Amino acid sequence: MEQRCISVSTLSSGSHVLHFADGSTYEADLVIGADGIKSVIREFVSERPTSLTYSNSVAYRSVVSPEALKSVKTNMMRPLCWIGKDKTAFVLKPTNIQLAHHNISRSGKSKGLSVLYYILKAAVSNTEKINLVVFSTDSTVPIGSVNVPLPWAKPASQEELLHEFSQAGCGEDVNIILQEMKNPSKWYLHFLHPPLSSYVRQRVVLVGDAAHAMLPHLGSGVGQGFEDVYALCALLGDARARKCHLDDALKAYDSIRVTRANMVHKMSTVMGNIVEKRGPDGGTITQIQKQLRDIYHPIWHHDFKEEVKRAVAGAYGPRGVL
C-alpha cells in the first residue's frame, strides 16, 4: 500500500480530506504539512504551483577518514581563512561543524568554492569519518533561469570535481581536501523562491522545509523547522485549546513564524553571496569580515520562547502553558 499524499481538498463542514496515491482518503480537522522540500501540501496553502528554484549552486559531497587529512597543515578546529589572489576561503564557526568558503572570479564568470566538514561516528565500527562538502556557484545567470532535470543528487567523478576547481588556487590544504574526495556525489541545490507570504490556509499549516525550504549557507534550516514545531505544539498543546480555537492558534502561529523563518531564508541566500564576494556591501576581505560579524546574531540571540509565550497569550489569554 502506497500512502503518499497527492492532494488536499476542503469539505463544506470545514474539515479537510487528504487524498493518497493508492486511492484512499482521510478526513481531518487539522492538517500539518511536514512533507519536506517537495511538499504537496504547500500548493494547497499557497494556492499556486510552488516548484522549487535551482540556485545555480551545486554541492559535491564525500566521506573520508581523519587520517586522509593528516597532511593538512591548517588547524581545522578553529576559525580560519585561506587566501589566494582574488580569492578567499573562510571557516565561519569555531565548533565541531566547520564551514569554509572560497571564491574565484575569472573571465567574468564567478565560481564559488565552499568547504563544509564535520565528524561522523560510524554506528557499526565506531570509527570517525569526516563528511566533506564543497560548493560551486555560477553567478553569471539569473536564479530561476536554469531548469535541472531529475535526479538532483547523483554520483560524480573525482575528475569532474578536480576540473571544476582546477583554477581555484586557494592553497595546498584545500588541494589535499579535494584530492581525498575520491567518490563524490553531486547535489543541485534548490530552494523555495520566492518565499511564501503565509504558512497557513484554512486549517492546513506548513512546517519545516514545506514552509521555507532554504539554502544551507547559515546551517539554520533545520533549526527553523524545530522552531515551527515548538511554536505549533505550544499553541495547540495549551490546556485551554479546543477545536473552536484552531483558527486563532493557526493565526498566531503564522504571525510569528513567517517573519522569522523568511528572514533566515533570506539571510541564508545573502550569506552565500557574501562569502562568494557578491555581498551587498562589497567583496574585499575587510568588507566581507564586516558583513559576517553579526550575521548570526538575530538567529542565535532571539528570545524565541518569549515570542511563543506572547503568541499563546494572544490566542488564549496570559496563562499559556509552555
N, C-alpha and C positions, 0 to 999 in steps of 0.2 A: 504494500500500500504506500503510495507516494503522497505524503501530507505536505505538499508545497503550496503555499497560498499564492493565488494568481490574481485576486481582486477582492475589493470590499464594496458592499452595497448598503443602502440605508432603508430600513423599514419605516412605514408610516408611524409606528409606535416610538420611533427614535432610536431603537436598537439597531445594531449593525450585523450584517451577515458576511462571514469570511467564506470565500469560495476557494476550493482546493483543486489541484491538478487532477486528482482521481475522481472528481465529480461530487465529492462530499461537500457539505456546508456546515457552518457552526454559527449560531446566533449568540451575540454577546452584548451586554450593556456598555462595556468599555473595551476598546481595542488599543493595545500598546504595541506600536510598531518598533520592534528591536531587530529588524531583519537586515541590518547591515548596509554596506555601501551601495549594493544593487537593490535597494528596498522596493518592494511592490507597494507597501502601504503609503510610501511617500507620495505617490502620484494621486492617491485619494486626497491626502491632506493639501497638497499644492494645487490640485485641480488643473494640472497641466503636465505634459511629459517632462520628466526631470532626468534626462540622460546625463551621464557623467561626462566631464570635460577632461580631455588629455592636457596635462600641464606643461607639455614639452620637456619633461624630465623623465629620465629612466634611472633605475637603481640596479646595480649589479651586486649580488649577494653571494657570499661563500663562507664556509666554516673551516677554521684551521686550528691547529693545536698551538698553545702558547710557545712551544719550542720552536715553531716555524718562524717566530718573530723575535727570537733572541738576539739576532744581529741588528735589530732596530736600536739605534743609539739614544733616541729621544725617550725621556721618561713619559710614557703614555698614560700614567695615572695622575697627571696634573694638567692644568690648562696649558696649552702650547700653541705655537703658531709657526707654520712652515712658510717661508718667504722665498719667492722667486721673482724674476723680472716681470713686472706687470701681472703678477700672480700672488695669491695668498692662500694659506690654509690655516684653519683655526680648530682648536679643541675648545668647546664652549663651556663645558661643565666639569668641575673637579669632583666627579663621582665615579662609581664603577661603570657608569654608562658614559662613554666619551664620544664626543661628536666633533669631527674636524671637517673643515670646508676648504676648497681650493678653487681658484678661478683662473682661467686663461682666456685672453682675447687675442684673436689674430684674424687678419683679413676681413675685419668687420663681423666676424662670427664669434659669439661668446659661448664658451664651453665652461661649465662649472663642474668641478670635482669635489665631492664631499666624501669623507671617510667617517663612518659610524661604526664603533666597535663596542662589544660588551661580552662578558664572560658567561658561558652557559655551563651548567653541570649536567653531564650525561647521566640519565637515570640508571642505566644498566651497569656501565663500567665505573661510574662515579669519577670520571676524569673531566678535566676542564677543557672547554673548547671556546674559541673566540669567534664570534659571529661578526663578519666584516660586511659593510655595505658602502659602496661608492656611488655617488650620484653624478649624472651628466645632464646638463640642460642646454637646449638650443633656444636662445632668446631672439633669434633672427626672424621668427614667425610669430604671429599673434596667437595667444592662447585661444583654443577652440577652433583653430583653422585646420588642424590635422586630426583625422579620424584613424584610430589604430584598430585593426581587426583583432578579434579574439584569437588566441588567448592573450591576456595582458601580462601573464607571467609564464616564462618558458626558459628552457636551458639555453645557455650561450657558451661560446668557446672562449678560452683564455686569450686566444689570438685576437678575437674581436675586442675584448676588454683592453688589451695592451695597445691595440691600434687606436682605440677611442681616446686613450690618454697618452699617446706616444709623444705629444708635444707639451705635456703638462709642465715638465721642468721644475717640479717643486721639491726636488731633493732625493737623496738616496733612500731615506727612510720610507717615503711613500712608494718609491720604486720597489722596495722589498715587499711592502704590503701587497702591491698589485701582482708581483711575481708569485706570491704564495696563494693567490686566489685561483686555484687550479681548475675547478669546475663550477664557474659562477652561473647563477640564474639571473635572468633579466626581467625586471618589473617595470611596466609602463605606468607611471603614477597618474592616477585620475582623481579628481575631486569634484565636489558639488559647486558649480559655478554657473550663474550667481547663487549665493546662499539663499535659503528660504526666509521669507518675512514672517512666517508663523510655523510653529511645530504642532499646531492643534487645528482640527476641523471637526465640528460637532463633538462627538465623544470618541474620536480617534486621535491618538497622541504619538509623537515620534520621540525616540531616544537614541543616543549614540550616533553611529555613522549614518543611520537612516535620516537623522535630523540635520547633521552638519559634517558630512564627510570632508575632511581637510587634508592638507599636505603635512608631511611628518617633520617639518623643519624645527618645530618647537617641542616635539615629543609630548604634546599635550592633548592629542585627540582622545585617547582612552580616558584620561583624567576628566575630560568634559563629559564623556559618557557616564562615568561614576557620579559626577555632579547631577546629571539628569536624573539618574535613578534615586539618588539621595533625596532630591527635591520632590520627586513624584511620590516616593514612599512616605515622606513626611506629610505631604498633603493628603494622600489617600489613606494613610495609616493613622491619622488623628482619631482619638477616641470618639470624637463627635461626628465623624464622617458618616454620611448616609448617601444613598443613591441620589437623593434630591440635591446633594451638594456637588455632584460631579462637575457640573458646568463651571461653578465658581472655582473649584480646585484646579481644573484644567486651565482656566483663565489666569489664575495666579501663577501656575507653572510657566505658561507662555510668557507672562510679563517679566519673569526674571531670567529665563533660560535663553531666549532668542538674543537679547542684547549681549549677554556674556559669551555664549558659545560662538556667536557670529564674530565677536571681537577677536577671540582666539583663532577662529578660522581665518580672518583677515590677516592677523599678525603672523600666522604660520607662513602665509604666502610672502609677506613682507620680509620675514626672516630669511627665506631662501634668496630673495633678491639682494638683501644686504650683504650676505656672505659671498655672493657671486658678483659683487661690485655694481649692482643695479639698485642700490638702496635709494630712498627718496632724498637723502641728504648727502649723496656723493659716495665715491668708491675709493678714496685714499685710505691708508691704514688708520690715520687719525679719525677720519670721518666714520669709518666702519666701527672702530672702538667706541666712539661716542654713541652711535646708534644702538650698539649691543648692550651698553652699560646697564640700562634699566628695562630691557625688553621683557624680562620675566617678572618684573615687579607686580604688574596687575594680575598675573596668573597665580603667583606663589603667595602674595601678601593680601589677598582679598578675603574678607571675613564672610565666607560663604554660609557658614552655619547661622550667622546673624541675619543674613539676607533671607535664608529659607524661613527662619523664625518669624521674620516680619511678614513673609508671604502667607504663612499659616495663620498668623493673627489677622491678616486682612481677609482671609477666606472664612474663618470661624470665630474670630474674636481673639483676645490677648492670651488665652490659656492653651496655646498649641502644645502638643506633645512631641518632643524631639528626642 
